Amino acid sequence: AAVTLQLYIRQRAVSQATLLLMAQGRMQAMGSAVQGFLARRKMHMRMKAALSIQALLRGYTVRNKDERTKAAARRRIREATAAAQDHMKIGNRTSSALEALLDNKQLSVVKFACDTLETCARLSSGSCLRIAEQQAVPALLKLVESCNRSTPHVKLTCQALRIIGHLAERPETQPYLMAHTPGWTDILLDLLQRNRDKEGGVFILAADIINSLCKRRDHVEMIASVPRAVSRIRSICGLLEKKMAA
C-alpha cells in the first residue's frame, strides 16, 4: 500500500510538472506573438510617418520649384516684351505676312507667310479678324487650289487649311467664310475627295473646317443649298464606311 501511494504521488507530481511546462511554453509563445505584433505595428507607424514626412517635403519642394519656375517665366516674358521691336509684335507680323501672301508669288515667301499667319491666328483672335477682313481666305483657297501633290505643296496646303481652321473655330470670323468666300464648299469637298485614301493631313484639316462650320443650323442650311454638296458628302461618308468595314 505504501509503494502504491508513493507511485500515485510521483505520477501526480510528474503530471503537474508537465502541465506547468506546457503552460509556460504557451505563455512564452503568446508573449512572443504579442511582442511581434507590437513591433510590427510600431514599424508600420514609423514607416507611415516617414512616408508622410517625405510626401510633405516633396510637395513643398515641388511647389517651391514651381513658383520659382513661374517667376522666372514671368520675368522672361517681361524682358521679352520690353525688348520687343515693332516688327516682332503679333499685329505687325500679321500685317507683313498678309502683305507677303497677297502680293508675292514666290513659294518660299508664301510658305513663310503662311507659317507666320498660322501662329498669329492660333494665338490671337485679333489676328484672325484681321486675316478675315483683309480677304486672305480667298487667297488661301486659291493657293490651295493651285497646289499639287508634291510634298512641299502638301505641307503648304496643310498650313493654309490650319489658318482657315482657326478662323472657322471663332464665331466672329465665321461669317467671312460663309458669306464672303464664294466657292469654299466645293474647294473643301474636292480636297476631301482627292485625299480620302490618305490618313491625316489634308483630309482631316478640311473635314475639321466643315465640322466647325456645321455647328450652327443656318450654316448647315447654307452648305446644303450648294448644288451636289449633300450628295458629295454622302458619297465620301459611304466610301469611308466601306474602308472602315474592310
TORTIKOL-844774 format. One record per residue (C-alpha): residue in three letters; x, y, z. Coordinates in pm, whole numbers, padded with zeros to 5 digits, always signed. Layout:
N
ALAXYZ
...
REM end
This chain:
246
ALA+00000+00000+00000
ALA+00282+00240+00081
VAL+00451+00165-00252
THR+00125+00224-00438
LEU+00072+00553-00261
GLN+00425+00662-00345
LEU+00375+00576-00715
TYR+00048+00775-00724
ILE+00213+01079-00562
ARG+00507+01061-00806
GLN+00280+01032-01113
ARG+00070+01325-00992
ALA+00380+01538-00939
VAL+00509+01450-01285
SER+00172+01537-01440
GLN+00161+01871-01262
ALA+00519+01948-01373
THR+00432+01856-01731
LEU+00124+02079-01726
LEU+00330+02360-01577
LEU+00593+02326-01852
MET+00321+02324-02122
ALA+00161+02634-01969
GLN+00497+02810-01960
GLY+00558+02722-02327
ARG+00218+02855-02426
MET+00274+03176-02229
GLN+00612+03221-02397
ALA+00458+03164-02743
MET+00177+03408-02665
GLY+00425+03665-02537
SER+00637+03628-02849
ALA+00330+03671-03071
VAL+00220+03982-02882
GLN+00570+04130-02893
GLY+00595+04057-03266
PHE+00256+04221-03329
LEU+00350+04529-03129
ALA+00688+04552-03304
ARG+00526+04523-03650
ARG+00264+04784-03563
LYS+00531+05019-03433
MET+00735+04969-03750
HIS+00427+05029-03965
MET+00351+05352-03780
ARG+00709+05466-03822
MET+00703+05390-04195
LYS+00373+05570-04233
ALA+00511+05872-04051
ALA+00826+05864-04265
LEU+00618+05848-04587
SER+00403+06138-04469
ILE+00713+06346-04396
GLN+00858+06256-04737
ALA+00532+06349-04912
LEU+00515+06684-04732
LEU+00879+06757-04811
ARG+00837+06654-05175
GLY+00524+06868-05211
TYR+00697+07168-05056
THR+00997+07120-05286
VAL+00782+07088-05599
ARG+00566+07390-05509
ASN+00871+07596-05430
LYS+01035+07494-05757
ASP+00711+07560-05948
GLU+00688+07909-05801
ARG+01047+07978-05897
THR+00979+07847-06249
LYS+00671+08068-06283
ALA+00858+08369-06151
ALA+01141+08307-06398
ALA+00891+08267-06684
ARG+00715+08590-06589
ARG+01049+08768-06574
ARG+01147+08639-06919
ILE+00810+08746-07060
ARG+00852+09096-06917
GLU+01203+09119-07055
ALA+01093+08993-07398
THR+00802+09237-07402
ALA+01027+09526-07309
ALA+01284+09428-07572
ALA+01031+09356-07846
GLN+01059+09574-08152
ASP+00764+09687-08358
HIS+00818+09435-08635
MET+00816+09150-08378
LYS+00473+09233-08237
ILE+00196+08997-08338
GLY-00016+09263-08508
ASN+00270+09387-08723
ARG+00379+09032-08800
THR+00023+08956-08915
SER+00017+09261-09140
SER+00354+09186-09300
ALA+00261+08820-09352
LEU-00070+08922-09513
GLU+00113+09157-09745
ALA+00354+08881-09846
LEU+00070+08634-09901
LEU-00141+08866-10113
ASP+00136+09028-10319
ASN+00414+08769-10354
LYS+00412+08456-10570
GLN+00743+08302-10463
LEU+00685+07966-10289
SER+00935+08016-10006
VAL+00796+08363-09926
VAL+00436+08238-09933
LYS+00527+07943-09712
PHE+00693+08169-09456
ALA+00390+08400-09464
CYS+00155+08104-09405
ASP+00367+07982-09115
THR+00353+08327-08958
LEU-00020+08365-09015
GLU-00089+08021-08865
THR+00099+08114-08548
CYS-00071+08453-08522
ALA-00418+08308-08586
ARG-00363+08034-08329
LEU-00255+08280-08061
SER-00469+08587-08127
SER-00836+08639-08208
GLY-00747+08989-08330
SER-00513+08838-08586
CYS-00791+08607-08704
LEU-01022+08905-08751
ARG-00754+09097-08940
ILE-00688+08799-09168
ALA-01059+08772-09242
GLU-01104+09146-09301
GLN-00809+09160-09542
GLN-00978+08898-09763
ALA-00698+08650-09705
VAL-00930+08348-09707
PRO-01000+08364-10084
ALA-00626+08398-10141
LEU-00561+08095-09920
LEU-00823+07888-10100
LYS-00681+07995-10436
LEU-00340+07889-10309
VAL-00482+07550-10205
GLU-00635+07501-10549
SER-00303+07578-10720
CYS-00105+07325-10514
ASN-00024+06980-10647
ARG+00051+06655-10462
SER+00423+06713-10413
THR+00549+06717-10056
PRO+00622+07094-10038
HIS+00280+07175-10181
VAL+00105+06933-09946
LYS+00274+07099-09648
LEU+00174+07441-09780
THR-00185+07320-09828
CYS-00196+07190-09470
GLN-00069+07520-09335
ALA-00325+07718-09535
LEU-00603+07489-09408
ARG-00485+07533-09050
ILE-00521+07910-09089
ILE-00873+07871-09227
GLY-00947+07624-08946
HIS-00856+07883-08682
LEU-01097+08127-08845
ALA-01369+07862-08867
GLU-01345+07795-08493
ARG-01414+08158-08395
PRO-01773+08288-08418
GLU-01663+08641-08508
THR-01479+08525-08822
GLN-01718+08253-08939
PRO-01935+08498-09143
TYR-01630+08589-09355
LEU-01605+08224-09455
MET-01974+08160-09503
ALA-02090+08478-09676
HIS-01780+08647-09819
THR-01592+08349-09962
PRO-01774+08206-10262
GLY-01689+07853-10368
TRP-01522+07746-10045
THR-01756+07448-10007
ASP-01664+07299-10345
ILE-01292+07353-10279
LEU-01302+07173-09945
LEU-01514+06890-10085
ASP-01267+06850-10372
LEU-00988+06820-10115
LEU-01187+06557-09924
GLN-01249+06351-10235
ARG-00890+06373-10359
ASN-00739+06281-10022
ARG-00995+06032-09887
ASP-00747+05744-09923
LYS-00476+05923-09725
GLU-00468+05920-09347
GLY-00443+06252-09164
GLY-00309+06567-09324
VAL-00524+06746-09579
PHE-00833+06527-09534
ILE-00854+06575-09157
LEU-00794+06950-09176
ALA-01060+07001-09444
ALA-01308+06785-09252
ASP-01241+06981-08932
ILE-01320+07308-09107
ILE-01653+07177-09234
ASN-01731+07029-08894
SER-01659+07362-08719
LEU-01887+07550-08958
CYS-02169+07294-08932
LYS-02227+07354-08561
ARG-02483+07622-08647
ARG-02808+07534-08820
ASP-02800+07831-09059
HIS-02452+07730-09171
VAL-02573+07376-09237
GLU-02858+07513-09448
MET-02615+07729-09647
ILE-02391+07431-09717
ALA-02689+07215-09811
SER-02802+07479-10061
VAL-02481+07435-10261
PRO-02553+07212-10567
ARG-02448+06849-10515
ALA-02285+06930-10178
VAL-02502+06687-09979
SER-02461+06406-10232
ARG-02085+06451-10239
ILE-02066+06443-09859
ARG-02279+06126-09854
SER-02054+05968-10115
ILE-01742+06046-09911
CYS-01905+05909-09595
GLY-02006+05591-09780
LEU-01653+05535-09905
LEU-01514+05588-09555
GLU-01764+05342-09406
LYS-01665+05077-09661
LYS-01298+05143-09586
MET-01356+05105-09212
ALA-01560+04787-09260
ALA-01291+04626-09480
REM end
